[in-house]
């Protein structure tokens, strides 16, 4: 017999938002952001008055994100074909190496390796031995080089001592990108939290605003402002909220047996337009039965009705944008469960 205990996310108890259990209101539908919202409002399960407020806040924050600016630096996008190939190659892989390995890392106020620099400032140093080293930087208002590591992660203290302050200031001259709390994701090292700091002769002269969320659903899964934790700590609750909303919109919840399938959700851009739409492709099983196909169609219908910028791009350590999500979907008599492979594979 199937157990429903693991699907308590459908009532959303684990997010500590009793308010969400109240009947839906039509407020978000009045925003005209998506027809799908109006469809869900008719189901009468989740408080969309709350979600309406979260959507408005999310959109306001999105206007201050670095998405348009980062397109000038992260000019290449991981294609849908590449994302599918990565899934087939890495779906069962648990990476043993740290996502910080081989990259310059940034520690913040006592935390260890809070971020990585895709492009090391040391690449501009005149000494080859230093250019080939990994830097560990402390951040407290601005970055300062703490120590050097070789390719095996062993400290090179003597080498650090001979670095001239003048040469180091020349290295910190221009843009410095930092990806916070990076994670492995199907062979890529990613984070939606990208920071840009601009230095002139070692002095910080400008800093960008930051993004702290991966998508609207993860953003909405917290009732109050979170002052600790990382963006990936919110992924699971956001995926569960997405599953709960799809379940409310699906008429196919009475199944003869449980169905499980994997999908790739990805963004679609449009020529001569900044509009972004979304779709999903079925990854597994290779030969789905009719019930699985009907469930997949419900999922696709929901996703294709989502408004633009519902998902933030992930930025990779090889300076690319990955605008996709890998989801494992389970549906049975208890409802819909969506899990992100980001945390499944850790």
Buried (B, 14 or more C-beta within 10 A) or exposed (E): EEEEEEBEBBBBEEBEBEEBEBEBBBBBBEBEBBEBBBBBBEBEBBBBBBBBBBBBEBBEBBEEBBBEEBEEBBEEBBEBEBBBEBBEEBBEEEBEEBBBBBBBBBBBEEEEBBBBBBBBBBEBBEBEEBEBBBBBBBBEEBBEBBBBBEEEEEEBEEBBEEBEEEBBBBBBBEEBBBBBBBBBBBBBBBBBBBBBBBBEEBEBEEEBEBBBBBBBBBBBBBBEEEEEEBBBBBBBBBBBBBBBBBBBBBEEBEBEEEBBBBBBBBBEEEEEEEEBBBBBBBBBEEEBEEBBEBBBEBBBBBBBBBBBBBBBBBBBBEBBBBBBBBBBBBBBBBBBBBBBBBBBBE
